[in-house]
Amino acid sequence: MFKENKWLRTDNLISDELSIFEVGYEDVRTRAPYQYEQLDYYLIHFIVHGEGIFAINNETHQLSRGDGFIIPPYTDNNYYPLAGNPWSYRWIGVRGTAAKKIFKTVGLGSGSYVYHHDNVHQLDRLFADVFDTFANDHLYGSLGKFYEIISLLTDDYHQRSRVETTPEQQYMIAAVKIIQEQYNNPNLQIGQIADMIKIERSYLYKIFMRHLAISPKAYLLQYRINQSTQLLLSSNLSIAEIATQTGFSNYSQFSKSFSKYRHISPTAFRKQFASDEIVPFKSWLN
């Protein structure tokens, strides 16, 4: 499916709370099972094709397209493709003090290690976006896309468990939905979001920090930056038009924010991709 295998890693951790440490994708060749070494970070996989076996803590799962699994730190595990229909998957490795809490939000890591997402293309695209931004040294961008994955898996978890979410979780989901639907409104303020879901702004801040390890204001800005990044790569809109369409008041505000989070100006970012000058991290798998 991928026609190649890629594995990228960095030691440049942007936050003690949560950082993307490793990304990759692979068409796995059929092989005999063997025990993997324990990791000292969290590793989440998503299967986009084929089938395989995942074993962890004396549990064995047969997984296929649309399924995924997580490996917490210091946990015995092994996983391998099924002969005749070997799997292809993507993965993301994360470090940080908030990682356990974030995965707990989606029901993973404490006795539950597998998940499923019906819209394979949607989640595959987000995993690919994490890889692409990571490969081009845009670590804040890759983290922002990772939060979008967590948002999707949070919704899946609550639907899958068929239990009523807590009021706190409902507030967080409602706030994220408002941000994703109204991010292009330059007048959107965190206080307004809190008013819309009828809670205090300070409480909304605590909810985001508790469940996502990021403030609502930072989440809104990262989401706008991610959307602007996609437009820079895929459209012929001017940078000023992109700024307007992604919720920035003016070109200056957009350029300053983009440069802070991407460590490159919007103009230079677009030129690098157009001229194919980006030099990614070293890949250990070819």
Sequence and secondary structure as in RCSB ss.txt:
>XXXX:A:sequence
MFKENKWLRTDNLISDELSIFEVGYEDVRTRAPYQYEQLDYYLIHFIVHGEGIFAINNETHQLSRGDGFIIPPYT
DNNYYPLAGNPWSYRWIGVRGTAAKKIFKTVGLGSGSYVYHHDNVHQLDRLFADVFDTFANDHLYGSLGKFYEII
SLLTDDYHQRSRVETTPEQQYMIAAVKIIQEQYNNPNLQIGQIADMIKIERSYLYKIFMRHLAISPKAYLLQYRI
NQSTQLLLSSNLSIAEIATQTGFSNYSQFSKSFSKYRHISPTAFRKQFASDEIVPFKSWLN
>XXXX:A:secstr
  SS EEEE S  S SS EEEEEEEEE        B   SSEEEEEEEESEEEEEETTEEEEEETTEEEEE TT 
 EEEEE TTSB EEEEEEEESTTHHHHHHHTT SSS  EEE S HHHHHHHHHHHHHHHHTT HHHHHHHHHHHH
HHHHHHHHHHHTS   HHHHHHHHHHHHHHHHTT TT  HHHHHHHTTS HHHHHHHHHHHHSS HHHHHHHHHH
HHHHHHHHH    HHHHHHHTT SSHHHHHHHHHHHHSS HHHHHHHHHHT       S  
